């Protein structure tokens, strides 16, 4: 796929699955998944560069959940 192509995918899942997917995508040992924190309704953004390498842009972002006053 040429790097000019751009695709977005939204994945909604339970936190353990999200942590395992993050470890897998980033090439970390799956046994380390419990070391990651993924809160309910948090957002993690992963970008894939033109070489196919994954990078976390942010992980476990929850500021969208704060109350507005």
N, CA, C and O atoms as CSV, one atom per row, in Angstrom:
chain,resi,resn,atom,element,x,y,z
A,1,UNK,N,N,0.851,-1.177,0.000
A,1,UNK,CA,C,0.000,0.000,0.000
A,1,UNK,C,C,0.896,1.239,0.000
A,1,UNK,O,O,1.751,1.361,0.877
A,2,UNK,N,N,0.736,2.142,-0.929
A,2,UNK,CA,C,1.520,3.368,-0.941
A,2,UNK,C,C,1.257,4.198,0.302
A,2,UNK,O,O,0.145,4.190,0.831
A,3,UNK,N,N,2.261,4.910,0.771
A,3,UNK,CA,C,2.098,5.690,1.991
A,3,UNK,C,C,1.152,6.865,1.823
A,3,UNK,O,O,0.734,7.451,2.822
A,4,UNK,N,N,0.800,7.232,0.599
A,4,UNK,CA,C,-0.146,8.314,0.386
A,4,UNK,C,C,-1.563,7.896,0.775
A,4,UNK,O,O,-2.400,8.744,1.086
A,5,UNK,N,N,-1.828,6.602,0.757
A,5,UNK,CA,C,-3.146,6.126,1.169
A,5,UNK,C,C,-3.300,6.353,2.668
A,5,UNK,O,O,-2.354,6.166,3.433
A,6,UNK,N,N,-4.468,6.747,3.071
A,6,UNK,CA,C,-4.708,7.027,4.485
A,6,UNK,C,C,-5.983,6.336,4.902
A,6,UNK,O,O,-7.027,6.508,4.273
A,7,UNK,N,N,-5.901,5.565,5.948
A,7,UNK,CA,C,-7.064,4.840,6.447
A,7,UNK,C,C,-7.181,5.064,7.938
A,7,UNK,O,O,-6.172,5.174,8.635
A,8,UNK,N,N,-8.389,5.132,8.427
A,8,UNK,CA,C,-8.646,5.243,9.859
A,8,UNK,C,C,-9.465,4.043,10.290
A,8,UNK,O,O,-10.371,3.592,9.590
A,9,UNK,N,N,-9.124,3.550,11.446
A,9,UNK,CA,C,-9.856,2.429,12.025
A,9,UNK,C,C,-10.137,2.768,13.476
A,9,UNK,O,O,-9.235,3.207,14.189
A,10,UNK,N,N,-11.356,2.577,13.923
A,10,UNK,CA,C,-11.708,2.738,15.333
A,10,UNK,C,C,-11.987,1.349,15.882
A,10,UNK,O,O,-12.758,0.579,15.309
A,11,UNK,N,N,-11.357,1.049,16.980
A,11,UNK,CA,C,-11.532,-0.250,17.618
A,11,UNK,C,C,-12.014,-0.012,19.037
A,11,UNK,O,O,-11.356,0.679,19.814
A,12,UNK,N,N,-13.147,-0.574,19.371
A,12,UNK,CA,C,-13.705,-0.465,20.715
A,12,UNK,C,C,-13.629,-1.850,21.330
A,12,UNK,O,O,-14.167,-2.815,20.789
A,13,UNK,N,N,-12.945,-1.936,22.482
A,13,UNK,CA,C,-12.708,-3.250,23.064
A,13,UNK,C,C,-12.519,-3.150,24.571
A,13,UNK,O,O,-12.453,-2.056,25.129
A,14,UNK,N,N,-12.434,-4.282,25.206
A,14,UNK,CA,C,-12.132,-4.327,26.643
A,14,UNK,C,C,-10.658,-4.022,26.859
A,14,UNK,O,O,-9.839,-4.197,25.956
A,15,UNK,N,N,-10.324,-3.563,28.069
A,15,UNK,CA,C,-8.962,-3.079,28.297
A,15,UNK,C,C,-7.891,-4.158,28.146
A,15,UNK,O,O,-6.810,-3.855,27.642
A,16,UNK,N,N,-8.136,-5.378,28.550
A,16,UNK,CA,C,-7.106,-6.419,28.415
A,16,UNK,C,C,-6.788,-6.688,26.951
A,16,UNK,O,O,-5.625,-6.867,26.590
A,17,UNK,N,N,-7.806,-6.718,26.116
A,17,UNK,CA,C,-7.593,-6.923,24.687
A,17,UNK,C,C,-6.808,-5.749,24.115
A,17,UNK,O,O,-5.888,-5.952,23.322
A,18,UNK,N,N,-7.155,-4.530,24.504
A,18,UNK,CA,C,-6.436,-3.353,24.017
A,18,UNK,C,C,-4.970,-3.412,24.427
A,18,UNK,O,O,-4.091,-3.105,23.622
A,19,UNK,N,N,-4.700,-3.797,25.657
A,19,UNK,CA,C,-3.316,-3.869,26.129
A,19,UNK,C,C,-2.523,-4.942,25.387
A,19,UNK,O,O,-1.355,-4.734,25.058
A,20,UNK,N,N,-3.145,-6.078,25.125
A,20,UNK,CA,C,-2.476,-7.152,24.378
A,20,UNK,C,C,-2.203,-6.701,22.942
A,20,UNK,O,O,-1.125,-6.955,22.406
A,21,UNK,N,N,-3.170,-6.036,22.321
A,21,UNK,CA,C,-2.971,-5.522,20.964
A,21,UNK,C,C,-1.835,-4.506,20.913
A,21,UNK,O,O,-1.026,-4.527,19.986
A,22,UNK,N,N,-1.769,-3.619,21.901
A,22,UNK,CA,C,-0.688,-2.641,21.941
A,22,UNK,C,C,0.662,-3.326,22.043
A,22,UNK,O,O,1.588,-2.976,21.311
A,23,UNK,N,N,0.789,-4.284,22.926
A,23,UNK,CA,C,2.050,-5.018,23.060
A,23,UNK,C,C,2.426,-5.691,21.742
A,23,UNK,O,O,3.580,-5.639,21.317
A,24,UNK,N,N,1.460,-6.313,21.111
A,24,UNK,CA,C,1.717,-7.014,19.864
A,24,UNK,C,C,2.148,-6.052,18.755
A,24,UNK,O,O,3.133,-6.304,18.061
A,25,UNK,N,N,1.421,-4.968,18.593
A,25,UNK,CA,C,1.718,-3.992,17.550
A,25,UNK,C,C,3.098,-3.370,17.757
A,25,UNK,O,O,3.819,-3.112,16.793
A,26,UNK,N,N,3.457,-3.131,19.011
A,26,UNK,CA,C,4.721,-2.471,19.319
A,26,UNK,C,C,5.888,-3.433,19.485
A,26,UNK,O,O,7.011,-3.014,19.763
A,27,UNK,N,N,5.618,-4.724,19.315
A,27,UNK,CA,C,6.690,-5.709,19.391
A,27,UNK,C,C,7.169,-6.006,20.803
A,27,UNK,O,O,8.284,-6.491,20.995
A,28,UNK,N,N,6.339,-5.718,21.784
A,28,UNK,CA,C,6.682,-5.998,23.171
A,28,UNK,C,C,6.226,-7.411,23.529
A,28,UNK,O,O,5.347,-7.979,22.880
A,29,UNK,N,N,6.833,-7.960,24.565
A,29,UNK,CA,C,6.421,-9.282,25.046
A,29,UNK,C,C,4.978,-9.212,25.529
A,29,UNK,O,O,4.619,-8.317,26.295
A,30,UNK,N,N,4.156,-10.150,25.085
A,30,UNK,CA,C,2.750,-10.155,25.491
A,30,UNK,C,C,2.597,-10.334,26.994
A,30,UNK,O,O,1.594,-9.917,27.573
A,31,UNK,N,N,3.575,-10.946,27.621
A,31,UNK,CA,C,3.520,-11.145,29.071
A,31,UNK,C,C,3.564,-9.823,29.835
A,31,UNK,O,O,3.279,-9.801,31.033
A,32,UNK,N,N,3.913,-8.731,29.173
A,32,UNK,CA,C,3.991,-7.422,29.819
A,32,UNK,C,C,2.680,-6.636,29.740
A,32,UNK,O,O,2.622,-5.492,30.191
A,33,UNK,N,N,1.631,-7.232,29.178
A,33,UNK,CA,C,0.402,-6.462,28.961
A,33,UNK,C,C,-0.185,-5.927,30.253
A,33,UNK,O,O,-0.826,-4.876,30.237
A,34,UNK,N,N,0.008,-6.607,31.364
A,34,UNK,CA,C,-0.555,-6.148,32.644
A,34,UNK,C,C,0.132,-4.876,33.147
A,34,UNK,O,O,-0.394,-4.211,34.040
A,35,UNK,N,N,1.280,-4.532,32.598
A,35,UNK,CA,C,2.000,-3.330,33.014
A,35,UNK,C,C,1.395,-2.058,32.409
A,35,UNK,O,O,1.677,-0.952,32.871
A,36,UNK,N,N,0.577,-2.217,31.391
A,36,UNK,CA,C,-0.071,-1.063,30.755
A,36,UNK,C,C,-1.360,-0.727,31.489
A,36,UNK,O,O,-2.019,-1.600,32.054
A,37,UNK,N,N,-1.707,0.557,31.468
A,37,UNK,CA,C,-2.964,0.993,32.064
A,37,UNK,C,C,-3.861,1.527,30.949
A,37,UNK,O,O,-3.476,2.414,30.187
A,38,UNK,N,N,-5.043,0.977,30.877
A,38,UNK,CA,C,-6.051,1.439,29.932
A,38,UNK,C,C,-7.341,1.641,30.728
A,38,UNK,O,O,-7.973,0.673,31.150
A,39,UNK,N,N,-7.726,2.891,30.928
A,39,UNK,CA,C,-8.935,3.211,31.686
A,39,UNK,C,C,-10.180,3.062,30.815
A,39,UNK,O,O,-10.104,3.082,29.586
A,40,UNK,N,N,-11.328,2.912,31.479
A,40,UNK,CA,C,-12.600,2.857,30.765
A,40,UNK,C,C,-12.793,4.133,29.953
A,40,UNK,O,O,-12.543,5.236,30.438
A,41,UNK,N,N,-13.235,3.968,28.731
A,41,UNK,CA,C,-13.550,5.056,27.806
A,41,UNK,C,C,-12.335,5.894,27.417
A,41,UNK,O,O,-12.493,7.002,26.904
A,42,UNK,N,N,-11.136,5.390,27.651
A,42,UNK,CA,C,-9.929,6.121,27.244
A,42,UNK,C,C,-9.672,5.919,25.755
A,42,UNK,O,O,-10.246,5.034,25.120
A,43,UNK,N,N,-8.803,6.757,25.220
A,43,UNK,CA,C,-8.473,6.706,23.796
A,43,UNK,C,C,-6.965,6.525,23.649
A,43,UNK,O,O,-6.177,7.204,24.307
A,44,UNK,N,N,-6.586,5.611,22.788
A,44,UNK,CA,C,-5.192,5.412,22.419
A,44,UNK,C,C,-5.108,5.566,20.912
A,44,UNK,O,O,-5.893,4.971,20.173
A,45,UNK,N,N,-4.152,6.367,20.459
A,45,UNK,CA,C,-3.992,6.582,19.023
A,45,UNK,C,C,-2.653,6.015,18.570
A,45,UNK,O,O,-1.598,6.360,19.102
A,46,UNK,N,N,-2.722,5.145,17.583
A,46,UNK,CA,C,-1.533,4.519,17.014
A,46,UNK,C,C,-1.432,4.952,15.559
A,46,UNK,O,O,-2.400,4.867,14.803
A,47,UNK,N,N,-0.260,5.411,15.181
A,47,UNK,CA,C,-0.006,5.786,13.786
A,47,UNK,C,C,0.977,4.791,13.186
A,47,UNK,O,O,1.892,4.317,13.859
A,48,UNK,N,N,0.776,4.487,11.934
A,48,UNK,CA,C,1.682,3.604,11.196
A,48,UNK,C,C,2.430,4.478,10.195
A,48,UNK,O,O,1.814,5.131,9.353
A,49,UNK,N,N,3.771,4.490,10.290
A,49,UNK,CA,C,4.542,5.333,9.382
A,49,UNK,C,C,4.655,4.688,7.998
A,49,UNK,O,O,4.171,3.578,7.780
A,50,UNK,N,N,5.292,5.391,7.079
A,50,UNK,CA,C,5.369,4.914,5.700
A,50,UNK,C,C,6.193,3.644,5.561
A,50,UNK,O,O,6.169,3.002,4.511
A,51,UNK,N,N,6.923,3.274,6.609
A,51,UNK,CA,C,7.711,2.049,6.594
A,51,UNK,C,C,6.973,0.891,7.275
A,51,UNK,O,O,7.502,-0.217,7.367
A,52,UNK,N,N,5.744,1.154,7.752
A,52,UNK,CA,C,4.947,0.129,8.397
A,52,UNK,C,C,5.220,-0.031,9.882
A,52,UNK,O,O,4.751,-0.991,10.494
A,53,UNK,N,N,5.971,0.891,10.473
A,53,UNK,CA,C,6.280,0.820,11.899
A,53,UNK,C,C,5.224,1.582,12.697
A,53,UNK,O,O,4.840,2.696,12.340
A,54,UNK,N,N,4.764,0.963,13.777
A,54,UNK,CA,C,3.735,1.568,14.618
A,54,UNK,C,C,4.359,2.488,15.667
A,54,UNK,O,O,5.412,2.197,16.234
A,55,UNK,N,N,3.677,3.600,15.903
A,55,UNK,CA,C,4.096,4.563,16.924
A,55,UNK,C,C,2.852,4.975,17.717
A,55,UNK,O,O,1.797,5.231,17.136
A,56,UNK,N,N,2.979,5.036,19.025
A,56,UNK,CA,C,1.868,5.520,19.842
A,56,UNK,C,C,1.907,7.041,19.857
A,56,UNK,O,O,2.901,7.638,20.270
A,57,UNK,N,N,0.821,7.666,19.407
A,57,UNK,CA,C,0.725,9.124,19.486
A,57,UNK,C,C,0.247,9.538,20.869
A,57,UNK,O,O,0.722,10.530,21.420
A,58,UNK,N,N,-0.683,8.790,21.428
A,58,UNK,CA,C,-1.056,8.938,22.833
A,58,UNK,C,C,-1.724,7.653,23.283
A,58,UNK,O,O,-2.281,6.895,22.489
A,59,UNK,N,N,-1.645,7.437,24.594
A,59,UNK,CA,C,-2.162,6.192,25.176
A,59,UNK,C,C,-2.946,6.522,26.439
A,59,UNK,O,O,-2.498,7.307,27.275
A,60,UNK,N,N,-4.122,5.914,26.566
A,60,UNK,CA,C,-4.955,6.059,27.763
A,60,UNK,C,C,-5.382,7.513,27.984
A,60,UNK,O,O,-5.433,7.980,29.122
A,61,UNK,N,N,-5.680,8.210,26.924
A,61,UNK,CA,C,-6.110,9.612,27.015
A,61,UNK,C,C,-7.534,9.666,27.562
A,61,UNK,O,O,-8.428,8.993,27.049
A,62,UNK,N,N,-7.739,10.465,28.598
A,62,UNK,CA,C,-9.070,10.543,29.226
A,62,UNK,C,C,-9.562,11.978,29.396
A,62,UNK,O,O,-10.612,12.192,30.003
A,63,UNK,N,N,-8.835,12.963,28.879
A,63,UNK,CA,C,-9.243,14.347,29.108
A,63,UNK,C,C,-10.604,14.686,28.476
A,63,UNK,O,O,-11.234,15.670,28.864
A,64,UNK,N,N,-11.048,13.897,27.529
A,64,UNK,CA,C,-12.366,14.115,26.935
A,64,UNK,C,C,-13.499,13.761,27.910
A,64,UNK,O,O,-14.660,14.083,27.660
A,65,UNK,N,N,-13.154,13.097,29.019
A,65,UNK,CA,C,-14.146,12.686,30.003
A,65,UNK,C,C,-14.351,13.709,31.109
A,65,UNK,O,O,-15.266,13.564,31.919
A,66,UNK,N,N,-13.516,14.740,31.156
A,66,UNK,CA,C,-13.625,15.721,32.237
A,66,UNK,C,C,-14.930,16.488,32.130
A,66,UNK,O,O,-15.467,16.712,31.045
A,67,UNK,N,N,-15.418,16.880,33.297
A,67,UNK,CA,C,-16.679,17.632,33.334
A,67,UNK,C,C,-16.458,19.046,32.858
A,67,UNK,O,O,-15.448,19.669,33.185
A,68,UNK,N,N,-17.388,19.550,32.094
A,68,UNK,CA,C,-17.358,20.933,31.623
A,68,UNK,C,C,-18.108,21.785,32.633
A,68,UNK,O,O,-19.185,21.400,33.088
A,69,UNK,N,N,-17.551,22.944,32.991
A,69,UNK,CA,C,-18.238,23.826,33.938
A,69,UNK,C,C,-18.640,25.112,33.279
A,69,UNK,O,O,-19.231,25.978,33.924
